[in-house]
Every structure is written in structure tokens, then in C-alpha cells.
Amino acid sequence: MRVALVHYWLVTMRGGEKVLESLCRMFPDADIFTHAYNPEAVSPIVSRHKVKTTFIGGLPRPARYYKNYLPLMPLALEQLDLRGYDLVISSESGPAKGIIPPPEALHVCYCHSPMRYIWNMYQDYRDNSGPLKRLAMAPLSHYIRNWDAVSSMRVDHFVANSDNVRSRIQRYYRRDASVVYPPVKVEDFTPVPPAEAEDYYLMVGELVSYKRPEIAVEAFNRLGRKLVVIGGGELLETIRRLAGPTVTVMGPQRFDVLRHHYARCRALVFPGEEDFGIVPVEAMASGRPVLAYRRGGALETVAEGVSGLFFDTQSVDALIEGVERMDRFAVDQEAILAHARGFSEPQFRRRMWAELSPLLGSDGI
């Protein structure tokens, strides 16, 4: 069986690329197709595969300017020659599923989310853009939105990364989808005895507007409590300026530093709304509870009263009230670890095979 994996771009190793990495383990002989590729930015498991780029890869500095080439990506995907492949799995968050599959091939789309910048978060991206970009966004987004909806009909079967995204696929594409949670390498995180936990809260992730990091910083400024912030992003300097004396903004850090802080924090603070959200699972795999905004993927990853608590509105006051409740939360580390193991990579592979097997038939695997 010849397999093609189509991923939007390979310029970093984030959640979507970790899914691709697991698919590479499932299909070690698969070829990978993408718009932009930086071999030094991805794992050896991905880079050892044969990687082919669309014509976007031949444009100036694609690994840096790939977002500027978004209007060309629908055309680029449709130029890919996938004849001879039996199974095509597209990894969708940016444009990836819009390939034209061979008539005899099965096309399965693993959807991290329909493109946020043209669907559910269009107005947020538009509001945070400069005047020229905002002027161009309306016609370009209209064109890409129409193409995106039409190209959803080229998919034989959708798999969503959460029930949250499944409902979005139904809303925007009018297609049904099954749910397979993305893989988290829970074994890479090492819990410490509860007595070694320290009296600080932790926030981890890219510092961008929709993740609402300013809520956490303002809350801990007012509380006079310790908060450690790990992550880069466009709001890094803004958050540093906003931080009071009890808030430490560390910026991007190595994995060993991140793992150390996961294991020793009082709890993880998660103020944004995510499609799924791997960060809370990583904290739980470290034996620590999560205080999350009650929306999005956190509703599927955090077990209330077992592995964490929720707050109901994205406001400083609501987060402060949540911190005060978390201070009284009785941490059962073994229960938290057991819950986190449900999101492991072996679980992902098992569930993906369960989705693919009926579609492929016994001869396909």
C-alpha cells in the first residue's frame, strides 16, 4: 500500500507536527507532501521520509514567509500529482486537504481545525491586522473560504482532533467526523513527590492574543502571587512590560526547563480557548492539576474535580476566584497521571487504526 501524508508546512515541531510524527511511525514508508520545509526544524522521524514540496517551496524563503503565500496554496495543492497512492492522509489546519486525490485512493483528513483565520477566528485576526492587511483580508478570505468549503468534498472521511473541532467541521463543511485525540508523549514528563511542589503557578504556550495571557498576568499581579510564564510569541514583550514583581516571564525555554517547571508548579493556568490543547495534558502527565477556561478542548482533556478545575469567563476576576479555589484543591497525583495516560501516543495509534481499518479493508493493512 502506497501512502501519502499531506501536511500544511514543516517549519517547526508543534502539536500538528507531533501528529504527523505519529503517522510517520504508523506508515514508515510514506511520502510527505508540504508547502514549506525546513529539515532542521523537524524531528528525525519526519525528516527521514521523502519530503516533497508544492511550488510554494520554490518561492523566496518559504520557511519564513509561508504565511504570505497563503493565497497561492489552493492552486499549489491542486498541482500535486498523487497518482499511484492508495491512501492519502491530509493533516489539516492550514491548507492541506485540498489535494485532488486519485480516483482509486482513499482520502482521510485528520483535522486539527478548519482554518481559524478564515472561519471561527476571522474577525479576531482581522481586528489585529494593520490597515493594508485588513483591506486585503476580505476578498482573499472570501476566495479561500469558498475553496476550503468546496475542497472538503474531496475528503472521504474526516477525523477531528476533538469533539470541539468535530462540531466545527459539521458547521463549516456540513460533514460528519469521528474523533481521535492527538498524541501526547506523556512518558517524557516526570512527576515529583507532591512534597516537592512549589508555591507558584505556571502558564505555558505561545503568547498570542487569542490565548489571553494578559488575563493571567493581571490576575497574579493583583493577587501578589507567583506566576511563571514560559513561551514566546508576538506578545512576549507586551507581557514582560505588564508583569509585576511576582510574575516571571521566562520566554521560550528548553524542554528540560519546561519539564522541571511542569513537575513543580502548584498548578497550570490555561486562560485561552484551544481546539484541543496539548499543554494541559503535559501538565497532567507531570502530576500537576490544571485551572482552565471552561471552553474548547480543555473540556475534553481536564476532568473537573480529578485533574483540575475550571473558571467560567475570560476575566481577571473569574481567574482570581479560580486560583482561590485551586489553592484548596486536594491533589491526587495518581489519579491525575492515570487520566493523562489516556492521551498517550499508543492510544492515538490504536484509535487511528480503528478508524482506518474498516475503510481500508483487511487487505489494506
N, C-alpha and C positions, 0 to 999 in steps of 0.2 A: 504494500500500500504506500503510495507516494503522498506525502503530507506537506502542505504549505502553511506556514504561520505568517499572518499579516499583522504587523504592529505599527502604530501610528508613527513613532520616531524613537530612536535609540540613542539618546544623548545623556542619560542618567540612569540610576537604578532606584526607582521608587516603586510604589505599590503595583502599578501596571506592569513594570518590567519584572517584578518578582513572580507575577502570574505567568508571564512569558517564560521565565526561567523554569517554572514547574512544567509547563507544556513541553519545553525542550527535553526535560527528563523523561516525560511520557513518550516523546517521539524523537529519539536521539538522531535519527537520520533526516529530520525535517529540514526544509529550506525556509529561510526567513526573508520576508519582503517588508521594506520600511521606506519612509520618505527620507530620513536623515540618519546617519550612522556615525558614531564616534566609538571605535573599538576600545579605546582606553577607558571609556566611561561605563562599560557594562561588564558583567561577570564573565569569567572564562567559560562557564556553562553555555552562555549565549554566544560568545564570540567564536567558539569552536565550530559553530554551524556555518553553513554557507549563507551569507547575508547579501541580498541584492537590494539596491535602492531604486526607487522611481526616478524620473528625470529630475526631481527636486534635488536629489543627491549630487547632481552635476552643476547646480547653480552656485553662486558665490557663497562661501562659508555657510553651508546648510545646517551644520550642527549648532550654529549660533543664531542664525536668522530664520530658522524653520517656521516660526510663527508668522513671519511676514509673508511667507509663501502659501498661506492657507487658501487663498482664492484659487490657486493652481492645483491644489491637491485632489479635488474630484477628477479633473482631467488626467492627472498623473496616475491615479489608481486604475482608471479605465484603460490605460495603456499597458498595464501589466499582462504578460502572456502566461496564463496558468494552465495551458493545455498539458495534459498528461498527469495532472494531480488528481488523486482520488478523494482526498479530504482537504478542505481549506478551513482553517480556524482563524477568524479575524478577532483581534484584540482591540476593542473599540472604546475610545474616549475622545481622541482626535479622529480625523477621517481615516478609517481603516476598512470598514465593512463594504465600502462602495466599489470593490473589485467586481469584474464581470466573471463569474465562475464558469468553468467548462460545463457543458450540459450534463455530463455524467458524474460530476463531482458533488459531494455533499458539502454545503457551506454552513458552518456553525459559527455564530458570533458570540464571543464572551464579552459582554458589555459592562464596562466599569461605570458608564453613564452615557446617555446621549449627550452630544457636545454641549457643555454647560453654557458656553459663551454665545450660543445661538438659540438656546431653549430656556431652561429654568432660571439661568442667571444672566440673561441677556441685558436686562436693564441695569444690573449691578456693574457689569463690565462697561456698559455704555456710559454710566454716570462717572466712572473712574478713569475715563479716557480723555485725552486732550481734544481741543476743538476740531482739528483736522481729522483725527482718527474717528471721532464721533460722527463727523459728516459722512465719512466713507462707510461706517458700520452698517447703516440702514440698508442701502442697496446690496452690499456684499453679503450681509447676513440673510437677507431675503433670498438671494440666489442659492446660498449654501444650505439654508433651511429647506428649501424646496427639493434640492438634490438629495439631501440627507433623508427626507421622508420617502422619496421615490426609491432610493437605493436600499432602504430597509426591506423592500420586497425581493431583493436578491439573496436574502438570508433564508435558509431552510429551517433553522432552529436557533432561537435566542436563549442564551444562558446569562442571567443577571448576577451581579456580584452581591446583591442583597434584595430583600423584598422592597426596600425603598426604591431601588433602581428598576425593579420589575414593574412597579406601578408607573414609573416614568416612561418606560418602553411602551406600555399599554396606552398611556395618554398621548404620546407624541407620534408613535408609529402604528398604533392600533394593532399591535402584535402581542401574542402571549409569550411568556418566558418562564423557564424554570429558574431556580435559584441555587447557586453553588458559591458558598463564601470563599473569598480569596485565601491563599495560603499565607500563614504567618509562621516563621521559624521559631516556634515557641521554645525549642530546645536551646536556642542561642542565648537565652536570658536566664540568669542565675539568681534565684531568691536568696535572701539572707535571713537569719533568725529575726523574728519580729522585734526583739530587744535592740537590734542594730539599726532599726529605722530611726530617722532623724526628724526633727521638727521643722520641716519645710515642705511646701507643696511644689509641684513640678508642672510646667507646661512645655510640650514638645510639638514641633511642627513648623511648617513654612509660615512665616509671618506675612500674611496677605489679608486683605480686608475682609473677605467672607468668613475667615476663621475667627474673627473678632478677638484678637489677642489683647486689644486695649481694655476690654471689659475685665479680664483677669488682672491686668496691671493696676487699673484703677481700684479694683476691689481690695487688693492686697496693700496698696498704698493707704487706703482708708483704714484697713484693719491693723496696719502696722505689723503684719505677719510676713514671714519669709516666703518668697516665691523665687524659684529658679526657672529661667526661660532658656530653652535650647532650640536653636533653629535660625536659619537665615531667611532671606526674602526681602521684598521691596519695602516693607515697613520696619526693617531692623533698626535703622537709625531713629525713626519716629518712636519706636518702643523704648529705645535706650534713653531718649530725652524725657519720655513720660515716666520712666521708672523712678520710684522713690528710694530711700536708703535701705529698705528691706527687700527690694526686688533686684535680683542679679540676672542680667541679660548676658548670656554666655556666647550667643551667636551659634554658628554651626560647630559641631564637635565630632570627634572620632567616635566610633562605635563603642569602644571600651569606656569612654567617659559617659556616654549616654546610658549604657548598661549599668554603670555604677550608680547613677542618679535615679534611674528607674527603681532599682532594688532598695534604695534607702529613703526615698521620699515618703512623706506622710500619706500622700495620695496624688494622683494625676488630676489636673484640672483640664477640662476639654470644653471650651466655650463655643466652638463652631458647630455648624451642621455639615456633616460629611456624607458622601454616598454610602460608604461602609465605615472606613476609619480604622487603619491598622494600629495606630498609636495606642488606643485604649487596650487592645489585645496584648501589645508588647508590655504595657504596664502590668496587666493582669498576669502575664506569663512570668513577671518578676515578683509576683506575690503581693502586689500593691493594689488597693481599690481605686476606683475612678469616680470623679464627680463630673457629670456630663450634662450638657444641654439636652433637654428631652425632645429631640427631633432627629430625623435622619437615621443613619446607620448605627448610631450609638444605642438605639432602642433594640437592636438585634445582637449587639455584642456585649452590652453591660446588663447583667442580671441584677435588677434592683433588690437591695437588701442582702445580696450574696456577694457580688463583686463590685458593688458601688451604689451610688445614689444619683438622682437627677435634680436639676433645677429647671423651672418651667418657662422662664422668659430670659432673653438675652439682655440682661440689665445688670448693672453693678449691684443693686440692692438684692436681686434674686441670687446672685452668685455669693454674696456675703452670707445670706441666710443659709445657702447650701454648705458653705465652709463650716459654719457653726454646727450644722447637723453632722457633717463629716467628722468633726472633732469628737463627736460622741459615738461614732460608728464602731461597732465591735468587729474587728478584722479577723476573719477566719482564713488564714493563708492557704490551708489545704483545699478549702472549697473554691477559693479564687483560682488556684493553679489547676484544679480539675476542670473548672469552667473554661479556662484559656486553652486547654488541650483539645477542645472541640473544634478549634480553628487551625489545627496543625496542617503542615503540607501533606502528610499521608492521607489525612481526611479529605483534603482538596482533590488529590489524585483519585481516591476511591470514588468520590461523588462525581467527578468528571467522567470516569469510565462508566459509571452507572447511567449517565446521560448519553454517552456516545454509543455504547454497546447496542441498544435497540435500534439506533439509527443506521449503524454500520452493518449489523448482522454478524453472526458468529464467524463468518469468513473474513471480516474486515479487521479483526484484531489479532 
